[in-house]
Amino acid sequence: MTTLKHIENQRQELQVKLDDLKTQGERNVMGQYSTPIALANDILTHAKNIMPKSGKIRFLDPAFGTGSFFSALNNIFPSSRIEAATGYEIDEHYGKPASQLWSKTKLNIQLKDFTKQTPLLEDEKYNLIICNPPYVRHHHLKGQKERLQAKALASANMNLSALSGLYCYFLALSHTWMKKNGIAGWLIPSEFMDVNYGRAVKNYLLNEVTLLQVHRFDPNDAQFEDALVSSAVVWFKNKKPSKNHKVKFTFGGTIDNPMHEKEVSSHVLATENKWTRFPLSDERQVNGEPKLSDFFSVKRGIATGDNKFFVLTREEIESRSLPIGQFRPILPSPRYLKITEVKADENGFPDIENQLFVLDCKLPFDEVKRLHPELYSYLEEGIQSGVSERYLCKHRKIWYAQEKRLESQFYCTYIGRSDKEGKKPFRFVLNRSNAIVANSYLILYPKPELEKEIYKAPELNERLLEALNSITGKAMLDEGRVYGGGMHKMEPKELANVPATEIQKLFDGGSGQLPTGVCVA
Ligand SMILES: C[S@@+](CC[C@H](N)C(=O)[O-])C[C@H]1O[C@@H](n2cnc3c(N)ncnc32)[C@H](O)[C@@H]1O
């Protein structure tokens, strides 16, 4: 007799073999990333803990793959409890070998597009849905969005925006497949917890079902591959929530044995835009605490469209006799800028070893030909190598002119990694040169009030830098987002929201030297 362990070993070998026959691009378009069996077992163990202790299990996995959850189901539940098990898989490449592998079990595998199916009878529904749905970004859903949006609304009252990924539709469409009081566990990107398109998913979780737990993995935990570290496991019951319902948010460790946990009321969740602040942070206090946006306007650095072509070293400019006047200085990417204060040389260029310049020419092409023939031939090379056809360049009036962005004295590194010691993933830089920055930085422009104060007391800049860099990593991370591999990212709006008590202190008369009166909200 073949044991489950034996089949599971075969399944893992099969998974590797089938993945290897596909390119990374093909797997991306279809969201084909399998769940490690240890995690699948954790998920099914948790399902068993929260399901009634007896009674039959009707199991559905709408995105089956080779069946890592089905394997775990058989591992965790006695076969006498499994009444039915169904899996949908759109891709025969995985579906056919999977159906062979599991042919001696109760599995009913359907090689079909799950989003096009509809359950017929109440009896055919399921009381346990476990799914790691395809994480397919919205731009690969062209031609399908309207159908999917209409179905999501009809099925789960989920009003999804056109920016939603396929996983949101899977979640919505599965609603009609759930028995009343059935349980669902979804392994999905935690992105929905913070971004605008996730609002519809959150409304569903708060109003249509009883949200039980949201578990996020610690990105510094090396046990998962990059694709999974920024995932969450979302648990809910198909039952309308009670009035004062509380949701368990857990982080790190395992679902059943997390490092951190906190219960958050659904009233708080209804107004909080950033669910990833839980469980590590407390509920937001509406207390008029100053924010960076009270002192600075935050903008993204410039997006050149092709740094390789547009950003040149001084030597490259000189060796090709390009006109330096058509360039502006730009700071190297944060990785190559180790200092926190950039001094200026006699030209106002950054006083650093490898000066860089970004081409920013506003002259029409024929003018360039007439005035700067060397630059003209450089641009011709850009046309030939396809730079002018790249998305950003193509959509500019003059494809080689950068967006208008003034330089500032304050920049913040935009994306970074934190480590276990809690090293700060963001850094502020005081820029005394004329250099602009690319979009691996955010730009902080002092607001007029602050500008005035700096004008009156230029040494305030250093204090401001110090205050900015003393904002704790935690305060920054509360607003930013975590991506795969422990990468942290911040949007301008998120940086603007970071508490600025350190800066406010500079004006509260604490030092006795700085002028007071900068007005904060
Ligand atoms: C993230 S994988 C998960 C596979 C498996 N359940 C696991 O956890 O290892 C998602 C699976 O959904 C399949 N899929 C993508 N679109 C689908 C659709 N419209 N209907 C059914 N399956 C789909 C993919 O081919 C892929 O095998």
The ligand as a Gaussian input file, in Angstrom:
#p B3LYP/6-31G(d) Opt

LIG

0 1
 C       -0.105000      29.906000      -5.916000
 S       -0.404000      28.400000      -6.795000
 C       -0.897000      27.353000      -5.489000
 C       -0.821000      25.907000      -5.807000
 C       -1.093000      24.952000      -4.650000
 N       -2.428000      25.073000      -4.111000
 C       -0.087000      25.176000      -3.541000
 O       -0.448000      25.806000      -2.565000
 O        1.050000      24.740000      -3.675000
 C       -1.848000      28.812000      -7.671000
 C       -2.339000      27.757000      -8.650000
 O       -3.558000      28.251000      -9.244000
 C       -3.581000      27.896000     -10.608000
 N       -4.512000      28.826000     -11.282000
 C       -4.240000      30.032000     -11.837000
 N       -5.350000      30.563000     -12.353000
 C       -6.360000      29.696000     -12.102000
 C       -7.743000      29.681000     -12.386000
 N       -8.308000      30.714000     -13.017000
 N       -8.475000      28.609000     -12.006000
 C       -7.892000      27.569000     -11.350000
 N       -6.588000      27.512000     -11.064000
 C       -5.821000      28.570000     -11.423000
 C       -2.144000      28.003000     -11.044000
 O       -1.922000      27.249000     -12.225000
 C       -1.406000      27.469000      -9.813000
 O       -1.190000      26.095000      -9.917000

